[in-house]
Every structure is written in C-alpha cells, then in structure tokens.
Amino acid sequence: MELNETTKKEVKAFLTEESSSETRLLYNKSRHKLLDKDPNSSKNIGIWTKSELIDDNRGGSKGWRQFSLTDLVWIELLRKLKKNRFDKIVLHAVKNGLNKFQDEISKMPLLDLNIEKSLDTNNKLIFSIHHSGTFSFIAKDTNNPRLIDRLINRTNIDFTLLIKRLKDKHPSYFELEVNLNTNNEVSKDKYINRRENMNKNTINTNNQKKN
C-alpha cells in the first residue's frame, strides 16, 4: 500500500525527531506477556505467526514469548480486522503499510506514530479501511464536513478507544518515564512538548483543509 505524501512526511519527521527515539524504544521493547490469557488467543497467535502476520522474536527458541507494546496494539487491531472478516491478503497489505519506513528501532513506524497521537487526549483517531486493503488513520473532527464522506463504505475502528482500553488495563506499558536502561532516566518534559507540538500541527492541518 502506498502512503499519501502528507503521511510520508509525518512518519519521516517522527523518525528523525531525537526525542522520539526513547519513546519508540519503549514501544518496541519486547517485555510484555500476551494481554488475553484465553487458550484460543494463544492458538491464534500461533496461527498468525505461521502466516507471518506476527513476527516471532524468539530467534528459533521455543520459550515463552514476550511482546512489545507495538506488537500488542497490532494484535488488538488484527483481532478487530479478523472479526470484520478481512482475509489474509488484506491483513498482509495492512501489515506492509504499517511497516513502511521501518528502522532499527521501529518495526511499524506508522503504528508507533498513531499510538503516540492517541495518547494526546485532544486527538480522536479512526482506523479506516476499505475492503481492498487501503487504509488511513483519520482524525475524528466533527467540524469537518467531509468526514462522513471519507468514512462511508469502509470499516471504521476507533483507534483512540483501542489504545485507551489497553492503557486502562495496563497503564505501566505506556509510562514514558520507564527506565529502559537501569541507570537512565527519561524526562517527561520533552514528551509533553512534542505531543503539544504534534497537536498544534494537527490543528493547523485541519484548519488548512477547512479553508
């Protein structure tokens, strides 16, 4: 799937921001257990791993699996897409789109960016997907008269709500001051400033569209 130019610029900017590196390290560190302990969930993880919808980071080991926050968000999104009967071809198209511009830190930069956006309470994001596999993250702006047109004939998932439910269930997974290295403290201020700037950019973009 080809990303539009606006999204490309946004992802590239996110990847080059110095302050985003520690956030992305936190999101992509494999240190969490599967959220749902239902046996069927473990079975699905095995099936999706064999189908290469989920990456296995154990390096050939058969030990207990640990997941990054990005992995867990992708798994939750994958579950919702499966419930809406999207087939493997479409699911792989979505995964490939989220993988665009991956680097040594982020496996799914576009997903990391929109996790970050969703943590800003001023942002309400919808993951909107067509049956062909083309998708986008759309800001839920009730003042935008074109919003309904962009969502019609598509499956729309409340991405902000998905993130909120994960955060309510496991708040520690989202703590930006988590010590990634035992002797390293991460300042909250730069994350707060970056989120404020991100929100201003979103507002400016929306205002330009209205004009």
C-alpha positions as protocol buffer text, in pm:
chain_id: "A"
residue {
  index: 1
  type: MET
  ca { x: 0 y: 0 z: 0 }
}
residue {
  index: 2
  type: GLU
  ca { x: 134 y: 344 z: -95 }
}
residue {
  index: 3
  type: LEU
  ca { x: 110 y: 612 z: 174 }
}
residue {
  index: 4
  type: ASN
  ca { x: -1 y: 961 z: 78 }
}
residue {
  index: 5
  type: GLU
  ca { x: 258 y: 1241 z: 79 }
}
residue {
  index: 6
  type: THR
  ca { x: 128 y: 1401 z: 400 }
}
residue {
  index: 7
  type: THR
  ca { x: 155 y: 1074 z: 590 }
}
residue {
  index: 8
  type: LYS
  ca { x: 502 y: 1006 z: 448 }
}
residue {
  index: 9
  type: LYS
  ca { x: 629 y: 1344 z: 568 }
}
residue {
  index: 10
  type: GLU
  ca { x: 470 y: 1294 z: 910 }
}
residue {
  index: 11
  type: VAL
  ca { x: 626 y: 949 z: 957 }
}
residue {
  index: 12
  type: LYS
  ca { x: 969 y: 1066 z: 838 }
}
residue {
  index: 13
  type: ALA
  ca { x: 956 y: 1364 z: 1077 }
}
residue {
  index: 14
  type: PHE
  ca { x: 857 y: 1134 z: 1363 }
}
residue {
  index: 15
  type: LEU
  ca { x: 1151 y: 902 z: 1289 }
}
residue {
  index: 16
  type: THR
  ca { x: 1405 y: 1184 z: 1274 }
}
residue {
  index: 17
  type: GLU
  ca { x: 1298 y: 1359 z: 1595 }
}
residue {
  index: 18
  type: GLU
  ca { x: 1560 y: 1298 z: 1859 }
}
residue {
  index: 19
  type: SER
  ca { x: 1302 y: 1291 z: 2138 }
}
residue {
  index: 20
  type: SER
  ca { x: 1100 y: 1020 z: 1961 }
}
residue {
  index: 21
  type: SER
  ca { x: 1380 y: 762 z: 1982 }
}
residue {
  index: 22
  type: GLU
  ca { x: 1328 y: 682 z: 2351 }
}
residue {
  index: 23
  type: THR
  ca { x: 952 y: 669 z: 2304 }
}
residue {
  index: 24
  type: ARG
  ca { x: 991 y: 425 z: 2017 }
}
residue {
  index: 25
  type: LEU
  ca { x: 1241 y: 217 z: 2216 }
}
residue {
  index: 26
  type: LEU
  ca { x: 979 y: 188 z: 2488 }
}
residue {
  index: 27
  type: TYR
  ca { x: 705 y: 93 z: 2242 }
}
residue {
  index: 28
  type: ASN
  ca { x: 923 y: -168 z: 2067 }
}
residue {
  index: 29
  type: LYS
  ca { x: 1093 y: -335 z: 2363 }
}
residue {
  index: 30
  type: SER
  ca { x: 973 y: -697 z: 2393 }
}
residue {
  index: 31
  type: ARG
  ca { x: 894 y: -725 z: 2764 }
}
residue {
  index: 32
  type: HIS
  ca { x: 519 y: -790 z: 2795 }
}
residue {
  index: 33
  type: LYS
  ca { x: 309 y: -1103 z: 2816 }
}
residue {
  index: 34
  type: LEU
  ca { x: 5 y: -1162 z: 2599 }
}
residue {
  index: 35
  type: LEU
  ca { x: -280 y: -948 z: 2730 }
}
residue {
  index: 36
  type: ASP
  ca { x: -551 y: -1211 z: 2691 }
}
residue {
  index: 37
  type: LYS
  ca { x: -480 y: -1543 z: 2867 }
}
residue {
  index: 38
  type: ASP
  ca { x: -758 y: -1728 z: 2685 }
}
residue {
  index: 39
  type: PRO
  ca { x: -618 y: -2051 z: 2527 }
}
residue {
  index: 40
  type: ASN
  ca { x: -781 y: -1955 z: 2196 }
}
residue {
  index: 41
  type: SER
  ca { x: -576 y: -1634 z: 2193 }
}
residue {
  index: 42
  type: SER
  ca { x: -250 y: -1829 z: 2219 }
}
residue {
  index: 43
  type: LYS
  ca { x: -372 y: -2055 z: 1940 }
}
residue {
  index: 44
  type: ASN
  ca { x: -450 y: -1754 z: 1721 }
}
residue {
  index: 45
  type: ILE
  ca { x: -105 y: -1607 z: 1791 }
}
residue {
  index: 46
  type: GLY
  ca { x: 48 y: -1933 z: 1669 }
}
residue {
  index: 47
  type: ILE
  ca { x: -163 y: -1931 z: 1353 }
}
residue {
  index: 48
  type: TRP
  ca { x: -90 y: -1565 z: 1280 }
}
residue {
  index: 49
  type: THR
  ca { x: 282 y: -1623 z: 1339 }
}
residue {
  index: 50
  type: LYS
  ca { x: 287 y: -1909 z: 1088 }
}
residue {
  index: 51
  type: SER
  ca { x: 102 y: -1682 z: 844 }
}
residue {
  index: 52
  type: GLU
  ca { x: 371 y: -1415 z: 906 }
}
residue {
  index: 53
  type: LEU
  ca { x: 113 y: -1165 z: 1028 }
}
residue {
  index: 54
  type: ILE
  ca { x: 301 y: -1153 z: 1359 }
}
residue {
  index: 55
  type: ASP
  ca { x: 679 y: -1166 z: 1386 }
}
residue {
  index: 56
  type: ASP
  ca { x: 842 y: -1421 z: 1616 }
}
residue {
  index: 57
  type: ASN
  ca { x: 1126 y: -1251 z: 1803 }
}
residue {
  index: 58
  type: ARG
  ca { x: 1248 y: -1560 z: 1988 }
}
residue {
  index: 59
  type: GLY
  ca { x: 1522 y: -1635 z: 1736 }
}
residue {
  index: 60
  type: GLY
  ca { x: 1433 y: -2002 z: 1694 }
}
residue {
  index: 61
  type: SER
  ca { x: 1374 y: -2058 z: 2065 }
}
residue {
  index: 62
  type: LYS
  ca { x: 1059 y: -2233 z: 2185 }
}
residue {
  index: 63
  type: GLY
  ca { x: 1050 y: -2045 z: 2517 }
}
residue {
  index: 64
  type: TRP
  ca { x: 782 y: -1809 z: 2644 }
}
residue {
  index: 65
  type: ARG
  ca { x: 707 y: -1526 z: 2407 }
}
residue {
  index: 66
  type: GLN
  ca { x: 725 y: -1164 z: 2506 }
}
residue {
  index: 67
  type: PHE
  ca { x: 571 y: -882 z: 2308 }
}
residue {
  index: 68
  type: SER
  ca { x: 639 y: -514 z: 2263 }
}
residue {
  index: 69
  type: LEU
  ca { x: 365 y: -256 z: 2311 }
}
residue {
  index: 70
  type: THR
  ca { x: 361 y: -209 z: 1934 }
}
residue {
  index: 71
  type: ASP
  ca { x: 311 y: -586 z: 1893 }
}
residue {
  index: 72
  type: LEU
  ca { x: 18 y: -584 z: 2137 }
}
residue {
  index: 73
  type: VAL
  ca { x: -151 y: -291 z: 1963 }
}
residue {
  index: 74
  type: TRP
  ca { x: -108 y: -466 z: 1627 }
}
residue {
  index: 75
  type: ILE
  ca { x: -254 y: -788 z: 1773 }
}
residue {
  index: 76
  type: GLU
  ca { x: -560 y: -599 z: 1904 }
}
residue {
  index: 77
  type: LEU
  ca { x: -605 y: -428 z: 1567 }
}
residue {
  index: 78
  type: LEU
  ca { x: -560 y: -761 z: 1391 }
}
residue {
  index: 79
  type: ARG
  ca { x: -834 y: -917 z: 1607 }
}
residue {
  index: 80
  type: LYS
  ca { x: -1078 y: -643 z: 1511 }
}
residue {
  index: 81
  type: LEU
  ca { x: -994 y: -681 z: 1142 }
}
residue {
  index: 82
  type: LYS
  ca { x: -1043 y: -1058 z: 1165 }
}
residue {
  index: 83
  type: LYS
  ca { x: -1381 y: -1005 z: 1330 }
}
residue {
  index: 84
  type: ASN
  ca { x: -1476 y: -794 z: 1031 }
}
residue {
  index: 85
  type: ARG
  ca { x: -1381 y: -1088 z: 804 }
}
residue {
  index: 86
  type: PHE
  ca { x: -1083 y: -936 z: 627 }
}
residue {
  index: 87
  type: ASP
  ca { x: -878 y: -1207 z: 458 }
}
residue {
  index: 88
  type: LYS
  ca { x: -503 y: -1276 z: 478 }
}
residue {
  index: 89
  type: ILE
  ca { x: -425 y: -1081 z: 163 }
}
residue {
  index: 90
  type: VAL
  ca { x: -578 y: -765 z: 309 }
}
residue {
  index: 91
  type: LEU
  ca { x: -421 y: -825 z: 652 }
}
residue {
  index: 92
  type: HIS
  ca { x: -77 y: -859 z: 493 }
}
residue {
  index: 93
  type: ALA
  ca { x: -140 y: -538 z: 296 }
}
residue {
  index: 94
  type: VAL
  ca { x: -216 y: -359 z: 623 }
}
residue {
  index: 95
  type: LYS
  ca { x: 95 y: -500 z: 788 }
}
residue {
  index: 96
  type: ASN
  ca { x: 311 y: -395 z: 494 }
}
residue {
  index: 97
  type: GLY
  ca { x: 166 y: -45 z: 509 }
}
residue {
  index: 98
  type: LEU
  ca { x: 240 y: -16 z: 881 }
}
residue {
  index: 99
  type: ASN
  ca { x: 594 y: -146 z: 817 }
}
residue {
  index: 100
  type: LYS
  ca { x: 681 y: 136 z: 574 }
}
residue {
  index: 101
  type: PHE
  ca { x: 997 y: 328 z: 668 }
}
residue {
  index: 102
  type: GLN
  ca { x: 1089 y: 85 z: 947 }
}
residue {
  index: 103
  type: ASP
  ca { x: 1430 y: 141 z: 1102 }
}
residue {
  index: 104
  type: GLU
  ca { x: 1648 y: -24 z: 1367 }
}
residue {
  index: 105
  type: ILE
  ca { x: 1401 y: 84 z: 1639 }
}
residue {
  index: 106
  type: SER
  ca { x: 1050 y: 80 z: 1490 }
}
residue {
  index: 107
  type: LYS
  ca { x: 911 y: -224 z: 1311 }
}
residue {
  index: 108
  type: MET
  ca { x: 585 y: -40 z: 1245 }
}
residue {
  index: 109
  type: PRO
  ca { x: 661 y: 333 z: 1242 }
}
residue {
  index: 110
  type: LEU
  ca { x: 314 y: 436 z: 1128 }
}
residue {
  index: 111
  type: LEU
  ca { x: 160 y: 243 z: 1417 }
}
residue {
  index: 112
  type: ASP
  ca { x: 406 y: 395 z: 1667 }
}
residue {
  index: 113
  type: LEU
  ca { x: 322 y: 743 z: 1540 }
}
residue {
  index: 114
  type: ASN
  ca { x: -52 y: 690 z: 1584 }
}
residue {
  index: 115
  type: ILE
  ca { x: -11 y: 528 z: 1926 }
}
residue {
  index: 116
  type: GLU
  ca { x: 170 y: 847 z: 2024 }
}
residue {
  index: 117
  type: LYS
  ca { x: -104 y: 1062 z: 1873 }
}
residue {
  index: 118
  type: SER
  ca { x: -375 y: 866 z: 2054 }
}
residue {
  index: 119
  type: LEU
  ca { x: -211 y: 934 z: 2389 }
}
residue {
  index: 120
  type: ASP
  ca { x: -290 y: 1301 z: 2334 }
}
residue {
  index: 121
  type: THR
  ca { x: -642 y: 1345 z: 2470 }
}
residue {
  index: 122
  type: ASN
  ca { x: -712 y: 1610 z: 2206 }
}
residue {
  index: 123
  type: ASN
  ca { x: -677 y: 1354 z: 1927 }
}
residue {
  index: 124
  type: LYS
  ca { x: -954 y: 1111 z: 1833 }
}
residue {
  index: 125
  type: LEU
  ca { x: -831 y: 877 z: 1564 }
}
residue {
  index: 126
  type: ILE
  ca { x: -1021 y: 632 z: 1346 }
}
residue {
  index: 127
  type: PHE
  ca { x: -852 y: 346 z: 1164 }
}
residue {
  index: 128
  type: SER
  ca { x: -1050 y: 341 z: 841 }
}
residue {
  index: 129
  type: ILE
  ca { x: -1002 y: 56 z: 594 }
}
residue {
  index: 130
  type: HIS
  ca { x: -1151 y: -28 z: 253 }
}
residue {
  index: 131
  type: HIS
  ca { x: -1221 y: -391 z: 157 }
}
residue {
  index: 132
  type: SER
  ca { x: -929 y: -367 z: -90 }
}
residue {
  index: 133
  type: GLY
  ca { x: -684 y: -316 z: 196 }
}
residue {
  index: 134
  type: THR
  ca { x: -619 y: 57 z: 159 }
}
residue {
  index: 135
  type: PHE
  ca { x: -636 y: 224 z: 499 }
}
residue {
  index: 136
  type: SER
  ca { x: -573 y: 550 z: 677 }
}
residue {
  index: 137
  type: PHE
  ca { x: -576 y: 699 z: 1025 }
}
residue {
  index: 138
  type: ILE
  ca { x: -834 y: 976 z: 1023 }
}
residue {
  index: 139
  type: ALA
  ca { x: -877 y: 1247 z: 1286 }
}
residue {
  index: 140
  type: LYS
  ca { x: -1233 y: 1244 z: 1417 }
}
residue {
  index: 141
  type: ASP
  ca { x: -1315 y: 1609 z: 1368 }
}
residue {
  index: 142
  type: THR
  ca { x: -1691 y: 1667 z: 1395 }
}
residue {
  index: 143
  type: ASN
  ca { x: -1645 y: 2014 z: 1240 }
}
residue {
  index: 144
  type: ASN
  ca { x: -1506 y: 1863 z: 921 }
}
residue {
  index: 145
  type: PRO
  ca { x: -1796 y: 1837 z: 672 }
}
residue {
  index: 146
  type: ARG
  ca { x: -1600 y: 1585 z: 462 }
}
residue {
  index: 147
  type: LEU
  ca { x: -1553 y: 1338 z: 747 }
}
residue {
  index: 148
  type: ILE
  ca { x: -1863 y: 1129 z: 671 }
}
residue {
  index: 149
  type: ASP
  ca { x: -1767 y: 1107 z: 303 }
}
residue {
  index: 150
  type: ARG
  ca { x: -1422 y: 973 z: 399 }
}
residue {
  index: 151
  type: LEU
  ca { x: -1571 y: 704 z: 627 }
}
residue {
  index: 152
  type: ILE
  ca { x: -1854 y: 578 z: 407 }
}
residue {
  index: 153
  type: ASN
  ca { x: -1828 y: 227 z: 258 }
}
residue {
  index: 154
  type: ARG
  ca { x: -1534 y: 149 z: 483 }
}
residue {
  index: 155
  type: THR
  ca { x: -1478 y: -42 z: 807 }
}
residue {
  index: 156
  type: ASN
  ca { x: -1400 y: 209 z: 1080 }
}
residue {
  index: 157
  type: ILE
  ca { x: -1227 y: 118 z: 1406 }
}
residue {
  index: 158
  type: ASP
  ca { x: -1198 y: 365 z: 1692 }
}
residue {
  index: 159
  type: PHE
  ca { x: -819 y: 352 z: 1729 }
}
residue {
  index: 160
  type: THR
  ca { x: -807 y: 601 z: 2018 }
}
residue {
  index: 161
  type: LEU
  ca { x: -1054 y: 386 z: 2213 }
}
residue {
  index: 162
  type: LEU
  ca { x: -845 y: 75 z: 2139 }
}
residue {
  index: 163
  type: ILE
  ca { x: -538 y: 247 z: 2286 }
}
residue {
  index: 164
  type: LYS
  ca { x: -737 y: 380 z: 2583 }
}
residue {
  index: 165
  type: ARG
  ca { x: -863 y: 33 z: 2675 }
}
residue {
  index: 166
  type: LEU
  ca { x: -510 y: -109 z: 2659 }
}
residue {
  index: 167
  type: LYS
  ca { x: -379 y: 177 z: 2872 }
}
residue {
  index: 168
  type: ASP
  ca { x: -660 y: 141 z: 3129 }
}
residue {
  index: 169
  type: LYS
  ca { x: -586 y: -230 z: 3158 }
}
residue {
  index: 170
  type: HIS
  ca { x: -206 y: -200 z: 3167 }
}
residue {
  index: 171
  type: PRO
  ca { x: -105 y: 163 z: 3242 }
}
residue {
  index: 172
  type: SER
  ca { x: 258 y: 70 z: 3312 }
}
residue {
  index: 173
  type: TYR
  ca { x: 302 y: -32 z: 2946 }
}
residue {
  index: 174
  type: PHE
  ca { x: 257 y: 333 z: 2847 }
}
residue {
  index: 175
  type: GLU
  ca { x: 469 y: 506 z: 3110 }
}
residue {
  index: 176
  type: LEU
  ca { x: 718 y: 722 z: 2927 }
}
residue {
  index: 177
  type: GLU
  ca { x: 940 y: 757 z: 3231 }
}
residue {
  index: 178
  type: VAL
  ca { x: 1004 y: 381 z: 3237 }
}
residue {
  index: 179
  type: ASN
  ca { x: 1373 y: 311 z: 3282 }
}
residue {
  index: 180
  type: LEU
  ca { x: 1485 y: 148 z: 2957 }
}
residue {
  index: 181
  type: ASN
  ca { x: 1840 y: 118 z: 3087 }
}
residue {
  index: 182
  type: THR
  ca { x: 1875 y: 66 z: 3460 }
}
residue {
  index: 183
  type: ASN
  ca { x: 2087 y: 379 z: 3501 }
}
residue {
  index: 184
  type: ASN
  ca { x: 1895 y: 603 z: 3262 }
}
residue {
  index: 185
  type: GLU
  ca { x: 1606 y: 834 z: 3348 }
}
residue {
  index: 186
  type: VAL
  ca { x: 1380 y: 970 z: 3076 }
}
residue {
  index: 187
  type: SER
  ca { x: 1247 y: 1323 z: 3115 }
}
residue {
  index: 188
  type: LYS
  ca { x: 872 y: 1367 z: 3076 }
}
residue {
  index: 189
  type: ASP
  ca { x: 905 y: 1728 z: 2962 }
}
residue {
  index: 190
  type: LYS
  ca { x: 1028 y: 1656 z: 2611 }
}
residue {
  index: 191
  type: TYR
  ca { x: 744 y: 1412 z: 2552 }
}
residue {
  index: 192
  type: ILE
  ca { x: 490 y: 1664 z: 2673 }
}
residue {
  index: 193
  type: ASN
  ca { x: 639 y: 1934 z: 2450 }
}
residue {
  index: 194
  type: ARG
  ca { x: 648 y: 1700 z: 2150 }
}
residue {
  index: 195
  type: ARG
  ca { x: 286 y: 1598 z: 2199 }
}
residue {
  index: 196
  type: GLU
  ca { x: 183 y: 1963 z: 2229 }
}
residue {
  index: 197
  type: ASN
  ca { x: 366 y: 2043 z: 1905 }
}
residue {
  index: 198
  type: MET
  ca { x: 211 y: 1740 z: 1736 }
}
residue {
  index: 199
  type: ASN
  ca { x: -134 y: 1855 z: 1843 }
}
residue {
  index: 200
  type: LYS
  ca { x: -69 y: 2207 z: 1712 }
}
residue {
  index: 201
  type: ASN
  ca { x: 38 y: 2063 z: 1378 }
}
residue {
  index: 202
  type: THR
  ca { x: -280 y: 1853 z: 1365 }
}
residue {
  index: 203
  type: ILE
  ca { x: -495 y: 2159 z: 1437 }
}
residue {
  index: 204
  type: ASN
  ca { x: -312 y: 2363 z: 1172 }
}
residue {
  index: 205
  type: THR
  ca { x: -357 y: 2086 z: 915 }
}
residue {
  index: 206
  type: ASN
  ca { x: -729 y: 2062 z: 989 }
}
residue {
  index: 207
  type: ASN
  ca { x: -767 y: 2441 z: 962 }
}
residue {
  index: 208
  type: GLN
  ca { x: -593 y: 2441 z: 625 }
}
residue {
  index: 209
  type: LYS
  ca { x: -829 y: 2172 z: 499 }
}
residue {
  index: 210
  type: LYS
  ca { x: -1132 y: 2376 z: 608 }
}
residue {
  index: 211
  type: ASN
  ca { x: -1001 y: 2680 z: 428 }
}
